[in-house]
């Protein structure tokens, strides 16, 4: 692969892309996804990205224009556009609805006990699980959501057929759901960095991290607990702020924006970081 020494930004992007692709390749190899399939997906992603950029510019979406932007031949563009790529929208929507239900259970006074903790809910009734699902998930079936949360170990069904919340927050340990989160959250991070690089210092999105490479191993567990607690407190505060401003009814001329903040734990060997280069 030839490098473009005349363009530092392209060179930096090549390095960044390799790091992203290497991390993703570990997933792919583990699950038996071939390099050929991944290569096809990359080319299809180029086509879809080019289409979105053309639409954003107000240009017509044409194979010749896509070819000029991506370096792909017209026949390949036609073939790849017919390739079925299962959308993540339904899975992401399922995840978001489940998360909203759990958050509502933890926050809404109608579903809290006298101590302000998530109550053990009846399946139905004015303050039952069915009402919670109706209020926070839209039209998602109550039984389907109950079964999903039980499968993930987030709730349990008591002996008297009520529901108890076991996990303070929706964090899926399911492999398929987790991989969908990988796609959604990584795409969000890349989009934020891309926006900041293209914004010329205006309307920057917050994007920071903190990491040190010389921390003795004895502090790993302590930091893991401290970081998780501090992050959970921050996210719960932001969740309350957003919930107070969440549009319950949309006016005809009102536009909506997706807002949020992501936090993730960083851990790896100092030797591995030295191979990747310094960072602050």
C-alpha positions in Angstrom: 0.0 0.0 0.0 1.5 3.3 -1.1 1.6 6.1 1.5 0.9 9.7 0.8 3.8 11.6 2.3 2.6 14.8 0.8 -0.6 14.8 2.9 0.0 14.4 6.7 -3.8 14.1 7.3 -4.1 11.1 5.0 -1.1 9.5 6.5 -2.5 9.9 10.0 -5.8 8.5 8.8 -4.1 5.4 7.4 -2.5 4.8 10.8 -5.8 5.4 12.6 -7.7 3.2 10.2 -5.2 0.3 10.7 -5.6 0.5 14.5 -9.4 0.4 14.1 -9.3 -2.4 11.6 -6.9 -4.4 13.7 -9.2 -4.2 16.7 -12.2 -5.1 14.6 -10.4 -8.0 12.9 -10.0 -9.7 16.3 -13.8 -9.7 16.6 -14.2 -10.9 13.0 -11.6 -13.7 13.3 -13.2 -14.9 16.6 -16.6 -15.1 15.0 -15.3 -16.6 11.7 -16.0 -13.6 9.5 -13.6 -13.8 6.5 -11.4 -10.9 5.3 -13.3 -11.2 2.0 -16.6 -10.4 3.6 -15.1 -7.5 5.6 -13.6 -6.1 2.4 -17.0 -6.2 0.7 -18.5 -4.4 3.7 -15.9 -1.7 3.5 -16.6 -1.0 -0.2 -20.3 -1.0 0.5 -19.8 1.5 3.3 -17.8 3.7 0.9 -20.8 3.7 -1.4 -23.4 4.5 1.3 -21.1 7.2 2.7 -20.7 8.8 -0.8 -24.5 8.7 -1.3 -25.1 10.5 2.0 -22.5 13.2 1.2 -24.1 13.7 -2.3 -27.6 14.1 -0.7 -26.2 16.5 1.9 -24.8 18.6 -0.9 -28.0 18.6 -2.8 -26.4 16.6 -5.7 -28.0 13.8 -7.6 -26.9 10.3 -6.6 -25.3 8.8 -9.6 -22.9 5.9 -10.0 -20.4 8.0 -11.9 -20.2 10.5 -9.0 -19.9 7.7 -6.5 -17.1 6.2 -8.5 -15.2 9.5 -8.6 -15.5 9.8 -4.9 -14.7 6.2 -3.9 -12.5 4.9 -6.7 -14.9 2.0 -7.4 -16.0 0.9 -10.9 -19.6 1.4 -11.9 -20.3 -2.3 -12.2 -19.0 -2.9 -8.7 -21.1 -0.1 -7.4 -24.2 -1.6 -9.0 -23.4 -5.0 -7.6 -22.6 -3.8 -4.1 -25.7 -1.7 -3.9 -27.7 -4.9 -4.3 -25.8 -6.6 -1.5 -28.0 -7.2 1.5 -26.6 -5.5 4.6 -28.8 -6.3 7.6 -29.5 -2.9 9.2 -28.7 -2.3 12.9 -31.7 0.1 13.3 -34.1 -2.5 14.7 -31.5 -3.9 17.1 -30.5 -0.5 18.3 -34.1 0.6 18.7 -34.7 -2.6 20.8 -31.7 -1.7 22.9 -32.8 1.9 23.3 -36.3 1.0 24.3 -35.1 -1.5 26.9 -32.7 1.1 28.3 -35.5 3.7 28.5 -37.7 1.2 30.4 -35.0 0.4 33.0 -34.1 4.1 33.4 -37.8 4.9 33.9 -38.1 2.2 36.5 -35.2 3.7 38.4 -36.4 7.4 38.1 -40.2 7.6 37.8 -41.8 8.0 41.2 -44.8 5.9 40.1 -42.5 2.9 40.0 -40.4 3.5 43.1 -41.0 2.2 46.6 -41.2 4.2 49.8 -37.4 4.3 50.1 -37.0 5.7 46.6 -35.7 2.5 45.2 -37.1 0.6 42.1 -40.2 -1.2 43.3 -41.1 -4.8 42.8 -43.8 -4.5 40.1 -47.0 -6.3 39.4 -47.2 -7.5 35.8 -50.2 -5.3 35.1 -52.0 -2.3 36.7 -51.6 1.5 36.9 -48.2 1.2 38.4 -47.3 -2.3 37.0 -44.7 -3.4 34.5 -47.1 -3.1 31.6 -47.7 0.6 32.3 -43.9 1.1 32.7 -43.3 -0.5 29.2 -46.2 1.5 27.7 -44.8 4.8 29.1 -41.2 4.3 28.1 -41.0 2.0 25.2 -43.8 3.1 22.9 -45.6 0.1 21.3 -43.1 -2.6 22.3 -44.9 -5.8 23.6 -44.7 -6.1 27.3 -44.1 -9.9 27.3 -41.3 -9.6 24.7 -39.5 -6.9 26.8 -40.0 -8.8 30.0 -38.5 -12.0 28.5 -35.6 -10.0 27.0 -34.7 -8.4 30.4 -35.1 -11.7 32.2 -32.8 -13.4 29.6 -30.1 -10.8 30.2 -30.3 -11.1 33.9 -31.6 -7.6 34.4 -34.9 -8.6 36.1 -36.2 -11.7 37.8 -39.7 -13.0 38.2 -40.6 -13.5 41.9 -42.5 -16.5 43.3 -45.7 -14.4 43.4 -45.3 -13.5 39.7 -43.9 -9.9 40.1 -40.9 -8.4 38.5 -37.8 -7.3 40.5 -35.0 -5.1 39.0 -31.6 -6.7 39.6 -29.3 -4.3 37.6 -29.2 -0.6 38.2 -29.0 0.3 34.5 -29.3 -1.5 31.2 -25.9 -3.0 30.4 -26.3 -6.0 28.1 -23.9 -8.9 28.4 -25.5 -10.6 25.4 -22.9 -11.2 22.6 -25.1 -10.1 19.7 -26.5 -7.1 21.5 -22.9 -6.2 22.6 -21.6 -6.3 19.0 -24.5 -4.0 17.9 -23.4 -1.6 20.6 -19.8 -1.9 19.3 -21.0 -0.6 15.9 -23.3 2.1 17.3 -20.9 3.5 19.9 -17.7 3.3 17.7 -19.6 5.1 14.9 -20.6 7.8 17.4 -17.0 8.4 18.5 -15.7 8.5 15.0 -18.4 10.9 14.0 -17.6 13.2 16.9 -13.9 13.3 16.1 -14.6 13.9 12.4 -17.0 16.8 13.3 -14.4 18.4 15.6 -11.7 18.1 12.9 -14.0 19.7 10.3 -15.5 22.4 12.5 -12.6 24.9 12.4 -12.9 25.4 16.2 -16.7 26.2 16.1 -19.4 24.2 17.9 -16.9 21.6 19.1 -18.3 18.5 20.6 -16.9 17.4 24.0 -14.4 14.5 23.5 -11.8 13.8 26.1 -10.1 10.8 27.8 -7.6 10.3 30.6 -5.0 7.5 30.6 -1.6 6.9 32.2 0.8 4.1 31.2 2.8 3.8 34.4 0.2 2.8 37.0 1.2 -0.2 39.2 -1.0 -3.3 38.8 -2.1 -3.0 42.5 -4.3 -0.1 41.6 -6.2 -1.7 38.7 -9.2 -3.0 40.7 -9.4 0.2 42.8 -9.5 2.4 39.7 -12.0 0.1 38.0 -14.4 0.5 40.9 -13.7 4.2 41.4 -14.1 5.0 37.6 -17.3 3.0 37.3 -18.9 4.7 40.3 -17.9 8.2 39.2 -19.0 7.6 35.6 -22.3 6.1 36.7 -23.0 9.2 38.9 -22.2 11.5 35.9 -24.4 9.5 33.5 -27.3 9.4 35.9 -27.1 13.2 36.3 -27.0 13.7 32.5 -29.8 11.3 32.1 -32.0 13.3 34.5 -31.1 16.5 32.6 -32.1 15.0 29.3 -35.2 13.3 30.6 -36.5 16.7 31.8 -36.2 18.1 28.3 -37.2 15.0 26.3 -40.1 15.9 23.9 -43.2 14.0 24.9 -45.3 15.5 22.1 -43.7 16.8 18.9 -45.0 20.1 17.3 -45.4 20.1 13.5 -42.6 22.6 13.1 -40.3 21.3 15.8 -37.0 19.6 14.9 -35.4 17.1 17.2 -31.7 16.3 17.9 -30.1 13.2 19.3 -27.9 14.1 22.3 -25.8 12.0 24.7 -22.4 11.3 26.2 -20.4 8.1 26.2 -17.9 6.9 28.8 -15.7 3.8 28.5 -13.0 2.1 30.6 -9.4 1.9 29.2 -7.0 -0.8 30.3 -4.0 -2.5 28.6 -0.4 -3.3 29.1 2.2 -0.5 29.2 4.2 -2.4 26.5 1.2 -2.5 24.2 0.7 1.3 24.6 4.4 1.9 23.8 3.9 0.0 20.5 1.0 2.3 19.7 2.8 5.5 20.4 2.6 8.2 23.1 -0.6 9.9 24.1 -1.7 12.3 26.7 
